[in-house]
């Protein structure tokens, strides 16, 4: 399998997604709240240039389990 930046990005996104799903599944367990507590990262660029205007809102949620998922995905990518 050929390694490239696109494949690494795919692995990172899938690791983040799996980590977020596990965090959501474990939210009801109060002992693991330090792993499932998510921090919101948001970015909202906007402009009004008379002929065109845009308003984009990007919001990312990062928890410790998501970070663990990303690290595991990078480790798996390097093992290929």
N, CA, C and O atoms as a printed pandas DataFrame, in Angstrom:
     atom_number atom_name residue_name chain_id  residue_number  x_coord  y_coord  z_coord
0              1         N          UNK        A               1    0.839   -1.177    0.000
1              2        CA          UNK        A               1    0.000    0.000    0.000
2              3         C          UNK        A               1    0.887    1.245    0.000
3              4         O          UNK        A               1    1.823    1.350    0.794
4              5         N          UNK        A               2    0.590    2.171   -0.884
5              6        CA          UNK        A               2    1.384    3.378   -1.002
6              7         C          UNK        A               2    0.948    4.397    0.056
7              8         O          UNK        A               2   -0.238    4.693    0.200
8              9         N          UNK        A               3    1.926    4.922    0.787
9             10        CA          UNK        A               3    1.637    5.933    1.805
10            11         C          UNK        A               3    1.706    7.314    1.167
11            12         O          UNK        A               3    2.643    7.624    0.431
12            13         N          UNK        A               4    0.706    8.138    1.458
13            14        CA          UNK        A               4    0.719    9.517    1.003
14            15         C          UNK        A               4   -0.066   10.376    1.991
15            16         O          UNK        A               4   -0.660    9.859    2.938
16            17         N          UNK        A               5   -0.066   11.678    1.766
17            18        CA          UNK        A               5   -0.699   12.611    2.696
18            19         C          UNK        A               5   -2.214   12.420    2.753
19            20         O          UNK        A               5   -2.816   12.579    3.815
20            21         N          UNK        A               6   -2.829   12.083    1.634
21            22        CA          UNK        A               6   -4.275   11.874    1.620
22            23         C          UNK        A               6   -4.687   10.688    2.472
23            24         O          UNK        A               6   -5.690   10.743    3.185
24            25         N          UNK        A               7   -3.905    9.609    2.396
25            26        CA          UNK        A               7   -4.204    8.428    3.206
26            27         C          UNK        A               7   -3.998    8.727    4.690
27            28         O          UNK        A               7   -4.767    8.257    5.528
28            29         N          UNK        A               8   -2.966    9.504    5.019
29            30        CA          UNK        A               8   -2.739    9.886    6.416
30            31         C          UNK        A               8   -3.901   10.727    6.935
31            32         O          UNK        A               8   -4.361   10.519    8.058
32            33         N          UNK        A               9   -4.373   11.664    6.138
33            34        CA          UNK        A               9   -5.507   12.501    6.536
34            35         C          UNK        A               9   -6.759   11.658    6.748
35            36         O          UNK        A               9   -7.516   11.896    7.689
36            37         N          UNK        A              10   -6.979   10.683    5.885
37            38        CA          UNK        A              10   -8.111    9.776    6.043
38            39         C          UNK        A              10   -8.004    8.986    7.343
39            40         O          UNK        A              10   -8.992    8.852    8.065
40            41         N          UNK        A              11   -6.832    8.467    7.645
41            42        CA          UNK        A              11   -6.633    7.735    8.887
42            43         C          UNK        A              11   -6.886    8.623   10.099
43            44         O          UNK        A              11   -7.519    8.191   11.063
44            45         N          UNK        A              12   -6.394    9.866   10.058
45            46        CA          UNK        A              12   -6.590   10.791   11.179
46            47         C          UNK        A              12   -8.066   11.087   11.377
47            48         O          UNK        A              12   -8.549   11.063   12.509
48            49         N          UNK        A              13   -8.794   11.367   10.304
49            50        CA          UNK        A              13  -10.227   11.665   10.418
50            51         C          UNK        A              13  -11.009   10.458   10.931
51            52         O          UNK        A              13  -11.910   10.607   11.756
52            53         N          UNK        A              14  -10.671    9.271   10.448
53            54        CA          UNK        A              14  -11.366    8.073   10.933
54            55         C          UNK        A              14  -11.043    7.787   12.397
55            56         O          UNK        A              14  -11.919    7.361   13.150
56            57         N          UNK        A              15   -9.801    8.015   12.806
57            58        CA          UNK        A              15   -9.433    7.848   14.206
58            59         C          UNK        A              15  -10.163    8.829   15.102
59            60         O          UNK        A              15  -10.605    8.476   16.195
60            61         N          UNK        A              16  -10.286   10.068   14.634
61            62        CA          UNK        A              16  -11.013   11.094   15.381
62            63         C          UNK        A              16  -12.485   10.710   15.506
63            64         O          UNK        A              16  -13.083   10.847   16.573
64            65         N          UNK        A              17  -13.053   10.234   14.421
65            66        CA          UNK        A              17  -14.460    9.846   14.411
66            67         C          UNK        A              17  -14.723    8.665   15.341
67            68         O          UNK        A              17  -15.691    8.677   16.102
68            69         N          UNK        A              18  -13.872    7.652   15.283
69            70        CA          UNK        A              18  -14.049    6.485   16.162
70            71         C          UNK        A              18  -13.885    6.898   17.616
71            72         O          UNK        A              18  -14.648    6.450   18.472
72            73         N          UNK        A              19  -12.902    7.747   17.911
73            74        CA          UNK        A              19  -12.723    8.239   19.277
74            75         C          UNK        A              19  -13.922    9.029   19.764
75            76         O          UNK        A              19  -14.316    8.910   20.924
76            77         N          UNK        A              20  -14.504    9.831   18.895
77            78        CA          UNK        A              20  -15.691   10.613   19.270
78            79         C          UNK        A              20  -16.893    9.703   19.513
79            80         O          UNK        A              20  -17.682    9.947   20.425
80            81         N          UNK        A              21  -17.036    8.642   18.692
81            82        CA          UNK        A              21  -18.136    7.695   18.900
82            83         C          UNK        A              21  -17.988    6.960   20.223
83            84         O          UNK        A              21  -18.971    6.758   20.936
84            85         N          UNK        A              22  -16.778    6.563   20.554
85            86        CA          UNK        A              22  -16.548    5.883   21.830
86            87         C          UNK        A              22  -16.815    6.836   22.986
87            88         O          UNK        A              22  -17.399    6.435   23.993
88            89         N          UNK        A              23  -16.398    8.086   22.858
89            90        CA          UNK        A              23  -16.658    9.080   23.903
90            91         C          UNK        A              23  -18.156    9.295   24.085
91            92         O          UNK        A              23  -18.632    9.411   25.214
92            93         N          UNK        A              24  -18.894    9.349   22.995
93            94        CA          UNK        A              24  -20.348    9.537   23.088
94            95         C          UNK        A              24  -21.010    8.321   23.736
95            96         O          UNK        A              24  -21.966    8.466   24.497
96            97         N          UNK        A              25  -20.507    7.131   23.436
97            98        CA          UNK        A              25  -21.073    5.912   24.022
98            99         C          UNK        A              25  -20.777    5.815   25.512
99           100         O          UNK        A              25  -21.561    5.231   26.259
100          101         N          UNK        A              26  -19.657    6.381   25.954
101          102        CA          UNK        A              26  -19.269    6.289   27.365
102          103         C          UNK        A              26  -19.644    7.521   28.183
103          104         O          UNK        A              26  -19.219    7.638   29.332
104          105         N          UNK        A              27  -20.427    8.442   27.624
105          106        CA          UNK        A              27  -20.805    9.657   28.348
106          107         C          UNK        A              27  -21.609    9.372   29.612
107          108         O          UNK        A              27  -21.532   10.133   30.576
108          109         N          UNK        A              28  -22.361    8.308   29.618
109          110        CA          UNK        A              28  -23.195    8.018   30.792
110          111         C          UNK        A              28  -22.390    7.468   31.964
111          112         O          UNK        A              28  -22.904    7.418   33.081
112          113         N          UNK        A              29  -21.147    7.055   31.742
113          114        CA          UNK        A              29  -20.297    6.534   32.813
114          115         C          UNK        A              29  -19.603    7.719   33.473
115          116         O          UNK        A              29  -18.721    8.336   32.875
116          117         N          UNK        A              30  -19.997    8.040   34.703
117          118        CA          UNK        A              30  -19.483    9.241   35.361
118          119         C          UNK        A              30  -18.013    9.123   35.744
119          120         O          UNK        A              30  -17.325   10.139   35.847
120          121         N          UNK        A              31  -17.519    7.913   35.957
121          122        CA          UNK        A              31  -16.119    7.720   36.330
122          123         C          UNK        A              31  -15.185    8.122   35.182
123          124         O          UNK        A              31  -14.057    8.553   35.422
124          125         N          UNK        A              32  -15.649    7.985   33.948
125          126        CA          UNK        A              32  -14.838    8.290   32.773
126          127         C          UNK        A              32  -15.103    9.681   32.208
127          128         O          UNK        A              32  -14.820    9.929   31.036
128          129         N          UNK        A              33  -15.635   10.583   33.010
129          130        CA          UNK        A              33  -15.992   11.912   32.499
130          131         C          UNK        A              33  -14.774   12.696   32.028
131          132         O          UNK        A              33  -14.904   13.548   31.150
132          133         N          UNK        A              34  -13.594   12.434   32.583
133          134        CA          UNK        A              34  -12.400   13.145   32.135
134          135         C          UNK        A              34  -11.997   12.728   30.722
135          136         O          UNK        A              34  -11.320   13.486   30.027
136          137         N          UNK        A              35  -12.400   11.537   30.290
137          138        CA          UNK        A              35  -12.108   11.085   28.932
138          139         C          UNK        A              35  -13.137   11.572   27.921
139          140         O          UNK        A              35  -12.814   11.769   26.749
140          141         N          UNK        A              36  -14.375   11.766   28.370
141          142        CA          UNK        A              36  -15.460   12.077   27.435
142          143         C          UNK        A              36  -15.799   13.563   27.358
143          144         O          UNK        A              36  -16.567   13.962   26.483
144          145         N          UNK        A              37  -15.258   14.384   28.237
145          146        CA          UNK        A              37  -15.561   15.816   28.218
146          147         C          UNK        A              37  -14.931   16.441   26.977
147          148         O          UNK        A              37  -13.720   16.356   26.776
148          149         N          UNK        A              38  -15.755   17.063   26.152
149          150        CA          UNK        A              38  -15.282   17.629   24.885
150          151         C          UNK        A              38  -15.062   19.128   24.996
151          152         O          UNK        A              38  -15.810   19.833   25.673
152          153         N          UNK        A              39  -14.033   19.597   24.324
153          154        CA          UNK        A              39  -13.739   21.020   24.225
154          155         C          UNK        A              39  -14.089   21.475   22.818
155          156         O          UNK        A              39  -13.675   20.856   21.837
156          157         N          UNK        A              40  -14.850   22.555   22.722
157          158        CA          UNK        A              40  -15.255   23.079   21.421
158          159         C          UNK        A              40  -14.193   24.025   20.875
159          160         O          UNK        A              40  -13.709   24.911   21.580
160          161         N          UNK        A              41  -13.842   23.825   19.625
161          162        CA          UNK        A              41  -12.940   24.710   18.905
162          163         C          UNK        A              41  -13.738   25.237   17.727
163          164         O          UNK        A              41  -14.163   24.463   16.869
164          165         N          UNK        A              42  -13.946   26.555   17.677
165          166        CA          UNK        A              42  -14.772   27.093   16.590
166          167         C          UNK        A              42  -14.043   28.226   15.876
167          168         O          UNK        A              42  -13.219   28.935   16.452
168          169         N          UNK        A              43  -14.382   28.364   14.604
169          170        CA          UNK        A              43  -13.810   29.395   13.748
170          171         C          UNK        A              43  -14.914   29.890   12.841
171          172         O          UNK        A              43  -15.576   29.091   12.178
172          173         N          UNK        A              44  -15.127   31.206   12.800
173          174        CA          UNK        A              44  -16.216   31.778   12.015
174          175         C          UNK        A              44  -15.737   32.941   11.152
175          176         O          UNK        A              44  -15.920   34.098   11.530
176          177         N          UNK        A              45  -15.134   32.663   10.013
177          178        CA          UNK        A              45  -14.749   33.775    9.125
178          179         C          UNK        A              45  -15.971   34.294    8.360
179          180         O          UNK        A              45  -16.832   33.518    7.945
180          181         N          UNK        A              46  -16.030   35.583    8.185
181          182        CA          UNK        A              46  -17.116   36.178    7.405
182          183         C          UNK        A              46  -16.631   37.461    6.755
183          184         O          UNK        A              46  -15.707   38.108    7.247
184          185         N          UNK        A              47  -17.257   37.818    5.655
185          186        CA          UNK        A              47  -16.906   39.042    4.943
186          187         C          UNK        A              47  -18.097   39.522    4.128
187          188         O          UNK        A              47  -18.916   38.731    3.661
188          189         N          UNK        A              48  -18.168   40.816    3.973
189          190        CA          UNK        A              48  -19.161   41.446    3.105
190          191         C          UNK        A              48  -18.402   42.391    2.180
191          192         O          UNK        A              48  -17.968   43.463    2.600
192          193         N          UNK        A              49  -18.244   41.991    0.927
193          194        CA          UNK        A              49  -17.421   42.733   -0.026
194          195         C          UNK        A              49  -18.263   43.418   -1.095
195          196         O          UNK        A              49  -17.801   43.570   -2.226
196          197         N          UNK        A              50  -19.473   43.832   -0.774
197          198        CA          UNK        A              50  -20.439   44.503   -1.656
198          199         C          UNK        A              50  -20.979   43.594   -2.746
199          200         O          UNK        A              50  -22.196   43.535   -2.920
200          201         N          UNK        A              51  -20.149   42.888   -3.482
201          202        CA          UNK        A              51  -20.660   42.022   -4.547
202          203         C          UNK        A              51  -20.797   40.570   -4.092
203          204         O          UNK        A              51  -21.527   39.789   -4.702
204          205         N          UNK        A              52  -20.111   40.223   -3.048
205          206        CA          UNK        A              52  -20.200   38.859   -2.515
206          207         C          UNK        A              52  -20.009   38.918   -0.998
207          208         O          UNK        A              52  -19.224   39.711   -0.477
208          209         N          UNK        A              53  -20.741   38.065   -0.322
209          210        CA          UNK        A              53  -20.575   37.967    1.128
210          211         C          UNK        A              53  -20.606   36.494    1.509
211          212         O          UNK        A              53  -21.266   35.685    0.856
212          213         N          UNK        A              54  -19.902   36.163    2.550
213          214        CA          UNK        A              54  -19.901   34.786    3.026
214          215         C          UNK        A              54  -19.815   34.760    4.541
215          216         O          UNK        A              54  -19.304   35.679    5.181
216          217         N          UNK        A              55  -20.329   33.685    5.080
217          218        CA          UNK        A              55  -20.307   33.457    6.513
218          219         C          UNK        A              55  -20.142   31.948    6.711
219          220         O          UNK        A              55  -21.056   31.172    6.430
220          221         N          UNK        A              56  -18.994   31.553    7.186
221          222        CA          UNK        A              56  -18.688   30.140    7.386
222          223         C          UNK        A              56  -18.495   29.896    8.874
223          224         O          UNK        A              56  -17.830   30.672    9.560
224          225         N          UNK        A              57  -19.077   28.817    9.362
225          226        CA          UNK        A              57  -18.894   28.458   10.770
226          227         C          UNK        A              57  -18.374   27.026   10.841
227          228         O          UNK        A              57  -19.045   26.093   10.400
228          229         N          UNK        A              58  -17.189   26.859   11.391
229          230        CA          UNK        A              58  -16.586   25.545   11.558
230          231         C          UNK        A              58  -16.406   25.300   13.050
231          232         O          UNK        A              58  -15.805   26.111   13.755
232          233         N          UNK        A              59  -16.936   24.170   13.525
233          234        CA          UNK        A              59  -16.835   23.844   14.943
234          235         C          UNK        A              59  -16.317   22.416   15.084
235          236         O          UNK        A              59  -16.876   21.483   14.507
236          237         N          UNK        A              60  -15.257   22.257   15.846
237          238        CA          UNK        A              60  -14.659   20.955   16.095
238          239         C          UNK        A              60  -14.781   20.638   17.576
239          240         O          UNK        A              60  -14.626   21.521   18.420
240          241         N          UNK        A              61  -15.055   19.389   17.888
241          242        CA          UNK        A              61  -15.122   18.963   19.277
242          243         C          UNK        A              61  -14.014   17.953   19.519
243          244         O          UNK        A              61  -13.925   16.938   18.829
244          245         N          UNK        A              62  -13.177   18.233   20.494
245          246        CA          UNK        A              62  -12.038   17.379   20.785
246          247         C          UNK        A              62  -12.127   16.914   22.233
247          248         O          UNK        A              62  -12.196   17.722   23.159
248          249         N          UNK        A              63  -12.123   15.611   22.407
249          250        CA          UNK        A              63  -12.068   15.027   23.743
250          251         C          UNK        A              63  -10.787   14.212   23.850
251          252         O          UNK        A              63  -10.087   14.008   22.858
252          253         N          UNK        A              64  -10.490   13.757   25.035
253          254        CA          UNK        A              64   -9.293   12.954   25.229
254          255         C          UNK        A              64   -9.380   11.634   24.468
255          256         O          UNK        A              64   -8.374   11.155   23.944
256          257         N          UNK        A              65  -10.563   11.048   24.403
257          258        CA          UNK        A              65  -10.727    9.820   23.622
258          259         C          UNK        A              65  -10.560   10.072   22.130
259          260         O          UNK        A              65  -10.061    9.203   21.415
260          261         N          UNK        A              66  -10.962   11.227   21.652
261          262        CA          UNK        A              66  -10.739   11.576   20.250
262          263         C          UNK        A              66   -9.246   11.695   19.965
263          264         O          UNK        A              66   -8.761   11.236   18.931
264          265         N          UNK        A              67   -8.532   12.309   20.887
265          266        CA          UNK        A              67   -7.090   12.427   20.730
266          267         C          UNK        A              67   -6.418   11.061   20.747
267          268         O          UNK        A              67   -5.491   10.816   19.976
268          269         N          UNK        A              68   -6.874   10.178   21.612
269          270        CA          UNK        A              68   -6.350    8.811   21.648
270          271         C          UNK        A              68   -6.644    8.098   20.331
271          272         O          UNK        A              68   -5.802    7.352   19.831
272          273         N          UNK        A              69   -7.831    8.320   19.765
273          274        CA          UNK        A              69   -8.181    7.744   18.469
274          275         C          UNK        A              69   -7.277    8.242   17.357
275          276         O          UNK        A              69   -6.886    7.467   16.484
276          277         N          UNK        A              70   -6.937    9.536   17.377
277          278        CA          UNK        A              70   -6.041   10.100   16.371
278          279         C          UNK        A              70   -4.649    9.499   16.505
279          280         O          UNK        A              70   -4.021    9.154   15.504
280          281         N          UNK        A              71   -4.168    9.373   17.731
281          282        CA          UNK        A              71   -2.841    8.791   17.958
282          283         C          UNK        A              71   -2.810    7.339   17.500
283          284         O          UNK        A              71   -1.839    6.901   16.884
284          285         N          UNK        A              72   -3.864    6.595   17.798
285          286        CA          UNK        A              72   -3.932    5.193   17.362
286          287         C          UNK        A              72   -3.978    5.094   15.839
287          288         O          UNK        A              72   -3.372    4.193   15.257
288          289         N          UNK        A              73   -4.688    6.008   15.196
289          290        CA          UNK        A              73   -4.774    6.001   13.735
290          291         C          UNK        A              73   -3.414    6.291   13.097
291          292         O          UNK        A              73   -3.043    5.649   12.114
292          293         N          UNK        A              74   -2.677    7.246   13.645
293          294        CA          UNK        A              74   -1.345    7.546   13.116
294          295         C          UNK        A              74   -0.420    6.354   13.343
295          296         O          UNK        A              74    0.392    6.028   12.477
296          297         N          UNK        A              75   -0.535    5.709   14.487
297          298        CA          UNK        A              75    0.275    4.517   14.762
298          299         C          UNK        A              75   -0.048    3.407   13.763
299          300         O          UNK        A              75    0.861    2.759   13.243
300          301         N          UNK        A              76   -1.346    3.180   13.489
301          302        CA          UNK        A              76   -1.723    2.180   12.499
302          303         C          UNK        A              76   -1.234    2.535   11.098
303          304         O          UNK        A              76   -0.810    1.658   10.345
304          305         N          UNK        A              77   -1.290    3.808   10.753
305          306        CA          UNK        A              77   -0.806    4.248    9.445
306          307         C          UNK        A              77    0.692    3.956    9.291
307          308         O          UNK        A              77    1.142    3.499    8.240
308          309         N          UNK        A              78    1.447    4.229   10.348
309          310        CA          UNK        A              78    2.890    3.987   10.284
310          311         C          UNK        A              78    3.215    2.495   10.238
311          312         O          UNK        A              78    4.268    2.114    9.726
312          313         N          UNK        A              79    2.329    1.641   10.763
313          314        CA          UNK        A              79    2.553    0.200   10.746
314          315         C          UNK        A              79    2.293   -0.406    9.372
315          316         O          UNK        A              79    2.739   -1.521    9.104
316          317         N          UNK        A              80    1.586    0.299    8.501
317          318        CA          UNK        A              80    1.283   -0.237    7.168
318          319         C          UNK        A              80    2.524   -0.404    6.330
319          320         O          UNK        A              80    2.440   -0.845    5.184
